[in-house]
């Protein structure tokens, strides 16, 4: 959720769409809460902010009603429950301050003032001021706070203008400063800036007139003299020398700041030849114009796109021929005339679009730099000039924030009104690789299409972006024209490789290019493509911008079969490495190739289904370790539909893995499982099957029997044995299995196995009350999961660590872990883990006595934990926690139903520790009804089922203490022992009949 108060007050959903808030009172209430987001605001402050010094009678009661209406409006708009919290001290908007535009504004302006370079400062100030859509707190009776915000806005505006002046943007700032000084006629800093902007634009007489006017106004209205800043600006105009001649185009649109401008400015200070390189449409020309505009001294811009005669074009642009300033007797050759005319002339020469005349441009530049000591050259080209001493400044895609600002600014120019949704803008800019030309062409389409329509049609980007500026060169008029211009400059071998390279969805290493593309001397040809900005090289990988790749795919021959074969081999080679010391290396290799593995899957599903079956099997453990388990589901569904109900010959095990990944199928899987022979080539099939909704006990036993004799499989089998022993209440036996598994996985260097065994051993240490060992084991488990990059597993482990530290009284540490787990779960898109984390926050609220907040957290979490397989344990925890909450409120019938629901879920999943947890909750209900002996009996049953008591469980300890005090220690012990000694099967049977809670 995002909140905006710098203008009309708005609450926005994550996709950017606004929530209907109702009238001004509700908007005002939200604005006041948002001003102090995350902090409590007293009722008195809210009433003063809404009504001023004279609130109406009954304002306090009206405030309560307004808060209720605001909550309802937010909830109806899709906002999560609990956004507006009540505390005895007042109300709180429970959001991160960064979700409120005013706090983002203050953060960005602070960053801007600390930024190292003027371009970075300008970008940050511009981003901050773009958050303002009108007067802050519009319509509220809170003049002091509104005035403070207005002053912050004006100060940031002045700082932005100051930065623009430092960058030499005098011309474009004059009109804005005139408007600002009309609004603030006595604001001396603004007027000083206007004087400097006018002078820097060559309008010194106007600058002096402005000073005379303000001096007279200050004297008449305030009886004051101009400030030192104003006087200094006036003095600078009087002392200034005539401005040097500049032949640089004045852009028609504003410039969106980018980091390359700072690097370019620094390079021009230190080098005499600087070349901006990059693909077509990346914004090289605009960067060169900006750099020339801010450079000191004389500058001349030369457009080479339409010429093949470089010296003559430069000569004409400089005006040397017409002005007759050449040295008498100079030769007629244009290069000779240029060398003579520039011999003693300090000049920045900008040569734009050199790529098609790169050799001739290089020859001229080399000569002029050698003979003209005061000359500096800034060139733009898709490949370097290749001269000694040349400094290259690569120009790539715009960063996401700058790209979005460019699109939004250009969109506002052609389609004023409601700005496009930020999520849609982000999608468009990402699809266009952050290329400024593509973004500007896409924004221009908003004259006739909505932003959503533009985003939906970018699959045919060349057809969509086929209309541009009529006055632009044809190669810059359309997106196709930009790329086609570069394509025409390639050699035949480069075109062949570029066309074939387009098969790579996420770039490629040299070995992959050589094998898949099969082009002679591929390394040398790739080097040529890199030099011509057709391919990028970074970190050992080659890649194409998506726009260039789409064009090349139209030109090249089909290499998808070779591509799929290569990536099947790569996945198959890395699959065994995922189970041992090379686990992290293999994960990194597969992650780097993720986009191409997915592309190979998508192609093979329809063209070579057997290849797809093999790929899914080879990637199953990678998906599991990385927390990408849902990624394969749609592909597995399609593969099974293509292959049919029987596995391809020799691929029964791979076929079963496809079934596990699928969302649902009518395939009769049991006969196929019976046909499997051991040992399993994919031993983790047993684990994946356990989490499948098709799981049957007999199938699990069959698969467990097929686990092989290799070291990893044996270590993995001990995990399964440990879980089985734990679920049967044999804790000592379970600990022995997990300890053996941990030792084996440590020998193998398998982090997943270590983390899994450590987590279970930590759980037992927690039950035994050994908190130091619990923290040690859990910390190591969390660290190992973090190294694997498995967000879902990391979230689960953070929750389990939080459970333990909360049980031992450290609510702050537990809260930090639950919140971190929630963030991981959101990033991974796993609702069950998010539910687990929210349930933990509910536990903290319940233990702190905030039962209303606990209910909100539990209710929110239960709505997420709906998966019938993976959500079982989480639902047990949530229903149990909810049950303790209801019991604390005195709602014993509700508590009974909640604990019985938890018990039913535990029995359904054969989870005896979960059943013990639910039964302890039922014991609390019975104690609340005064049925003390049966409560003691149930506490014993729970310990018997679990195989161990849980030291430090405040809920259970509280029930035991109350019951013992009422019936005596001897009677308590006798009833408790009877329950603990009841055979688990009998206890489960009685629990299943729900006799405990009903007291029958």
Buried (B, 14 or more C-beta within 10 A) or exposed (E): BBBBBBBBBBBBBEEBEBBEBBEBBBBBBBBBBBBBBBEBBEBEBBBBBBBEEEBEEEBEEBBEEBBEBBBEBBBEBEBBBBBBBBEEEBBBBBBEBEBBBBBBBBBBBEBBEEBEBBBBBBBBBBBBBBBBBEBBBBBBBBEEBBEEBBEBBBEBBBBBBBBBBEBBBBBBBBEBBBEBBEEBEEBBBBBBBBBBBBBBBBBBEBBBEBBEEBBEBBEEEEEEEBBEBBBEBBEBBEEEEEBEEBBBBEBEEBBBBBBBBBBBBBBBEEBBBBBBBBBBBBBBBBBBBBBBBBBEBBBBBBBBBEBEEBBBBBBBBBBBBEEEEBEEEEEEEBBBBBBBBBBEBBBBBBBBBBBBBBEBBBBBBBBBBEBBEBBBBBBBBBBBBEBEEBBBBBBBBBBEBBBBBBBBBBBBBEBEEEBBBBBBBBBBBBBBBBBBBBBBBBBBBBEEBBBBEBBBBBEEBBEBBBEBEEEEBEBBBBBBBBBBBBBEBBEEBBBBBBBBBBBBBBBBBBEBBBBBBEBEEBEEBBBBBBBBBBBBBEEEBBBBBBBBBBBBBEBBEEBBBBBBBBBBEBBBEBBBBBBBEBBBEBBEBBEBBBEBBBBBBBBBBEEBBBBBBBBBBBBBBBBBBBBBBEBBBBBBBBBBEBBEEEBBEEBBBBBBBBBBBBEEBEBEBEEBBEEBEBEBBBBBBBBBBBEBEBBEEEBBEBBBEBBBEBBBBBBBBBBBBBBBBBBBBBBEBBBBBBBBBBBBBBEBBBBBBBBBBBBBBBBBBBBBBBBEBBBBBBBBBBBBBBBBBBBBBBBBBBBBBBBBBBBBEBBEBBBBBBBBBBBBBBEBEBBBBBBBBBBBBBBBBBBEEBBEBBBBBBBBBBEBBEBEEBBBBBBBBBBBBBBBBBBBBEBBEBBBBBBBBBBBBBBBBBBBBBBBBBBBBBBBBBBBEEBBBBBBBBBBBBBBBBBBBBBBBEBBEEBBEBBBEBBEEEBBEBBBBBBBEBEBEEBBEBBEEBEBBEEE
